[in-house]
Amino acid sequence: MHQFKDKDGREWRLAIDAPAIMAIRKDIDPEFLMGDLPTETFNRLGSDPALICLVIYSLCRKQIAVREMTEESFYVDVLGDGDTIEPAGLALQEAILNFIPPRSRILMKANAAVNRKHREIGVEETMKRLNEPTLDDRARASIRAKLDTALDEALTLPSNATNSPAIVASPPTA
């Protein structure tokens, strides 16, 4: 069983088993853990934080009832901020990985570890770039270049703008 703590320090346990999968498929995501590897499920969960919340809520229903919490208080108090949703999502990922066959589990855990490492490297590298002393100057130069191009285009007359209008009618007769 995999667990995470909410902002109040309460521990929540997540376990994936056949009844949990059936409930999630029925109520939330008909494609949950379809196929040999949970790749598609991970992709959907990774791109939709609301789906993560719904699945975790489904897995925690008994614990929510014991704690006499409302659905809204669970979402607000337990999953309501980034400090909690990240460890909850990781616990969900581990619970899913624990359910799949051992050979696939080894592959998926290794892949998940590499992805986490690469995300950390990405954040680290992005922070370095954002803190570069020349960033503001480079941004100004880029903005100026785009502005100059836009102004040049706006101030350039079309090639036919200075041509005399064609005479299409005869002069009026007196």
C-alpha positions, 0 to 999 in steps of 0.5 A, a space after each residue: 500500500 502506498 501513502 502520502 500525507 495531506 497538509 495537516 499531516 494526515 496519512 492517506 493510503 492508496 491501493 490498486 486492486 481489481 475492485 478499485 479498477 472496476 470502480 474507477 472504470 465505471 465512475 471516472 475513466 473507462 480506459 483506466 489501466 487498459 492494455 499491457 502497460 499503464 502508459 496511456 493511463 499515466 499520460 492521461 493522469 499526467 495531463 489532467 490534474 482533475 483526473 488525478 484528484 478523481 482517481 485518488 478520491 475514489 481510492 480514498 472513499 473508505 478513509 474519507 467516510 471513517 474521517 467523516 469528511 465531505 467530498 469538498 473538504 477532501 478536495 480542498 484539504 487533502 488535494 487542494 494545493 501543489 504541495 499535496 497533489 505531487 506526493 499524492 500523484 506519486 503515491 498513485 503512480 506507485 500504487 498503479 505500478 504495484 498492481 501490474 505484472 512484475 516484469 512490466 513493473 520493473 520496466 515502468 519503474 525504471 522509466 518513471 525514475 528516468 522521467 522524474 530525473 529528467 523533470 528535475 534536470 529540466 527545472 534546474 536548467 530552466 531556473 539557471 536560464 531564468 536567472 542569467 544576468 543577460 536575460 533581461 537584455 536579451 528579452 529587450 533586444 528580442 522585443 525591440 526586433 519584433 517591434 521594429 519588424 511590426 512597425 516597418 510592416 505597418 508603415 510600409 505602403 502597399 506597392 499600388 498605394 501611390 498609383 493614380 486611380 484608373 479613369 473608368 468613366 468619361 468626363 461629364 458632358 455639358 
